[in-house]
Amino acid sequence: MAAKVAAIYGALSAIWIVLSDTLVAEQTGMSGEIVTWSIWKGLGFVLVTSLLLLFLVRHFLRLAQRAESRRWAGEPQFRSLVEQSLVGVYLVQDGRFAYANPRFAEIFGYPAAEIIASLKVADLVAATDRSLVEENLDRLLRGETSGMNYSFRGLHRNGWPLQIEIFGSRTEHQGAAAVIGTLLDVTDRYEAEIALRESEARYRLLIQTAPDAILVLDLELGRFVDYNQQAERLFELPGEELSWHGLADLSPELQPDGRKSAEKIAEYVAQAVAGGLPVFEWVLRSRGGREIPCEVRLVRLPAQGRTLIRGSVTDITERHRTAAALARSEENYRLLFEQATDAIFLCSSDGRLVDVNRHTIGLTGFTREELLQKDTFGIIAPEDHDYLRHCLQELRRQGTRFSTYRFARKDGSVFFGETSTKLLPDGRLLALVRDITEQRRAEDHRRKLEEELRQAQKLQAIGTLAGGIAHDFNNILAAILGNAQLLKFMLPPSHEGQGKVSQILVASNRAKNLVQQILMFSRQREQEKRVVQFGPIVLEAAKLLEVTLPTGVQLELAVPAHLASVLADSTQVHQVVINLCTNAIHAMRGKGGILRIELLEVTLPEESSLSKPSLPPGRYVCLRVSDTGHGMDAATLQRIYEPFFTTKPVGDGTGLGLAVVHGIVEAHGGAIAVSSRPGEGTVFSLYFPVHGGEAGAEPKPAPGPGLGQGQHVLFVDDEGPIIEVAEVMIPQLGYKVSVFRKPAEALAFLRQNYGGVDLLMTDFSMPEMNGIDLIREAVALKPSLPAVLLTGYGKAFDSRATVGLNIREVVTKPFTMDALAAAMQAALESVPR
């Protein structure tokens, strides 16, 4: 009976352990070694408990007739065996423990006596499993089963959970049904199994959610034995079909390098089997025939009795596209970089040049290798280094900077570069440089032209003002000079007043010359231009200058015998030479020096160093006057043409000399260039356009005027003093005169005395009617009436407006008796008889 019970228990327990461990292994993927060890461990437990059960049953049967107390107390060997057992042994009756060995007590953390005395079965069972334990105890007690093996969650005295594996069978104790059995604490194994299952679940989750396709290749089977969903999507194959193939099956026959896929993959697999970690690019082929560039990483997995290779496959199609796009972008960038019309510098964070484009090489003259050996200070001219440091500090603060630097070329020349610099996120500097040297020159040229224009406008405004003042002066001087001449004429030669009158005449003539210079400056004096040679004019002026040269000043002449002709007023050219030489002599007063006058023919713009940009290209006669005097600074040069500006002491000059020169040269269509530095002297270069005609002879002076023969002169002027002078002077010259201050009164007189008027003399500028209109009205009344026009301006009217008006002569105020007599005589002689 005992052997049968033990055999049944051993067989059932062995079957249970083998089936449960095998099922757990299949569910959790536990390795074969672990499963085998677990089965043997369980079988050992069954063997031990079977033997123990056999022994116990035999003893129970032999002592069944004995009293229960004697049976428990009279077998010291049995009690010793139970007490020293490695498994917990218990006896339960009526829901309480009738016996618990030391191991049982140790498992639950209670003393054995306390368990027997005060604990119920339910006290050692977790609440969730109490119903299970109670139900199994009831079944055993009712005899529904002779034995039962199961596990439940117990409670340790300290409150932590226990996983208990228990075996129980029905017995008799003190004449009543009871349950006797053994139990094991399998908490550690249970927790290990749970951890293993959780680890397997995590591993499976990681594999399934990995972005790469993951496959496990069994080399013995030659096919995939595991894979994730990404692998199914990559190859466009369901799992059951994917497990039929290996990596070579899902690749084209040849790889891009021309080698067979099967041979090449075998080499990589061999590396992985040997413990290597090969990583390589590979081309796979999907079910639809699409070739997929991939990156493959192989590693050998640990497995008992099997060779497993795990492959991680990354689709690098986008990487290839990105790389291709990046290569195209780099190619486009390099093309734009090299073909840019601006110079481009790429500098490291410490200012070293790390790249330059082709235009930079052409602009600077350095080779690429030479430039890459330099920093920013090596390509910027030294005079801009301080400015560069300031700009670099601002660039670090602002991120961008627009500046203009002077760049140094390899040949030592310098060009202006307009520079746009940006601070890149990695600390490097990108600079675009545009050569604006020509633009700067054009701007300087424009500013120079604007300055010349402002100077010309200023001189024009001053000239207009000077012309108006000269007109008023001429009227005043006409009265003074006229009355002085009359007084000198009326006084006896021995009269003591003759000397005073002569002084008045001298002063008046000096004032007259000053006014003539003002008119010359304002270009309101009539020019008498003829085709002339400058040589004779310069030589004549030189003769006058030689007489007045101070000691220590040497005159040098460079006047060619033959020179191109110029359409010019010889008197004004003579005045120009005198004015320039007078200033030069004054500049050398006290220390001496050389005064040089030269004439030469030049072609502009070839001689750009001394030419004016405002002059059109062509041939010019250049009159150059230079001295070795004290020279002028830039501030003085800016003002030399201003009327009344002078550096001479008070009473030593009028300040009109150069202003007059400027006006004369401009009136001749020429220009002036001046070069001067303090202590180095001054050079004036005057340019007059060449004229194609032949030079004519200078007009001979006319013979002195004769006296009139009583002809009637109608004289009109709005200035009372001039009227008074004319009323006395004209009869002294042998003419009859009628004077009027208002043109209307003169016309009324002419209408009444039509036939008795022989000559009309009128001022040009009058408030009610100008002289031209008066002459026009008079000629309408008497077509044969000759006229003489008086003017305080050099040229105050357009000669085209005087056609047909019989204006025979023009007399400039202030006039002398001789000038007035000559004009009247010439006008009357021009009338046909």
Buried (B, 14 or more C-beta within 10 A) or exposed (E): EBEEBBEBBBEBBBEBBBEBBBEBBEEBEBBEEBBEEBBEEBBEBBEBBBEBBBBBBBBBEEBEEEEBEEBBEEBEEBEEBBEEBEBBBBBBBEEBBBBBBBBBBBBBBBEBEBBBEEBEBBBBBBEEBBEBBBEBBEBBBEEEEEBBBBBBBBBBBEEEBBBBBBBBBBBEBEEEBBBBBBBBBBBEBBEEBEEBBEEBEEEEEEBEEBEBBBBBBBBEEEBBEBBBBBBBEBBBBEEEEBBEBBBBEBBEEEBEEEEBBEEBBEEBBEBBEEEEEBEBBBBBBBEEEEEBBBBBBBBBBEEEEEBBBBBBBBBBEEBEEEEEEEEEEEEEEEEEBEEBEBBBBBBBEEBBBEBBBBBBBEBBEBEBEBBEEBEBBBBBBEEBEEBBEEBBEBBEEEEEBEBBBBBBBEEEEBBBBBBBBEBEEEEBBBBBBBBBBEEBEEEEEEEEEEEBEEBBEEBBEBBEEBBBEBBEBBBBBBBBBBBBBBBBEEBEEEEEEBEBBEEBBEBBBEBBEBBBBBBBBBBBBBBEBBBBBBBBBBBEBBEEBEEEBEEEBEBEEEBEEEBBBBBBBBBBBBBBBBBBBBBBBBBBBEEEBBBBBBBBEBEBEEBEEBBBEEBEEEEBBBBBBBBBBBBBEEEEBEBBBBBEBBBBEEEEBBBBBBBBBBBBBBBBBBBBBBBBEEEEBBBBBBBBBBBEEEBEEEEEEEEEBEEBEEBBBBBBBBBEBBBBBBEBBBBBBBBBBBBBBBBEEBBEBBEEEEEEBBBBBBBBBBEEBBBBBBBBBBBEEBEEBBBBBBBBBBBBBEEEEBEEBBBBBBBBBBBBBEBBBBBBBBBBEEBEE
